[in-house]
Structure formats: C-alpha cells, structure tokens
C-alpha cells in the first residue's frame, strides 16, 4: 500500500471499506462500481491496489457471513 496517497484517495478507500462492510455487496467489483456511481474520482486508482482489493474482499465476506 502506498503511504503517500492523497486525502481524496484515502477518503475513497475508507468509503470502499464502509460499502463493503454494509453487507450490500458480495464482490470487489460491485464495491468499485458503487464508488464510481457515487462519483468518487479516484475510485479506479484506489481499487487497483492489491492491499485495498483484499481488504474490501475480506470485509464483503465478513459482512455476508454476519448477515447469514
């Protein structure tokens, strides 16, 4: 993970985590699409990070397991 990302990228990453934890999404691609739909300008760049993708995937899985 880059430690020198911008405030906008950090905000988009945090929003991705919130979306993933909401339980409404089952996959990383769905979270990325939601970010883009919400108008986050750095969504694509943020979601290219393997670290972020893995964290979003884990949060999606945990939220799904919690819901069921």
N, C-alpha and C positions, 0 to 999 in steps of 0.2 A: 504494500500500500504506500502511496506517495504521502509523505508527511507535509509537503509544501502545496497542498491543494488550496484552492480559493475558498472564500466563505460561501460562494454560490455552490461550489461542488460539495462542500461539507453539508450544506443545507439540503441539497438534492439527495445525498447519501442518507442523511437522517430521515428524510421523508420516505425514501425507499424502505428503510427499516420499519417505519410506522405502518406503511401499507402492507408489508409482509406480515407483520405481527397482527394485523387486523383480522386475519383468517379469511379474507375475501378472495385471496389469490393463491393458486396452487403451484405456480411456477415463476421462475425469474423473469421470463419473457412477459408474463402478464403484469408484473410489477413495473417493468420497464415501459410497457405500453401505457400503463396508468400514469406514470410520471410524465411521459410525453404528452398524453392527453390533458394533464393538468397544466401544461405549459412550462415545465422545467427545462430551461435552455441547455443545461449541461447533463441531461439525463443519459444520453448515449455515451458520453465520455466517462461518466461515473460508473455506469454499468459495464464498461469494458474491463474494469479491474477484477481480476480473479478473486481477490480477497472480498470485495463487495458482493460479487455474484454468489460466492459460497455463503457469506453471512446472510444474504437475502434468502437463499435456498433453505438454509437451516431454520430461519425464522418462519418461513412459509410452512415448512414441515411441522415445526413445533406448534404453530397456531392451528394447523389442520388436525393434528393429534389431540390437542386440547379440546377442540370442538367436537370430536367424536369420542 
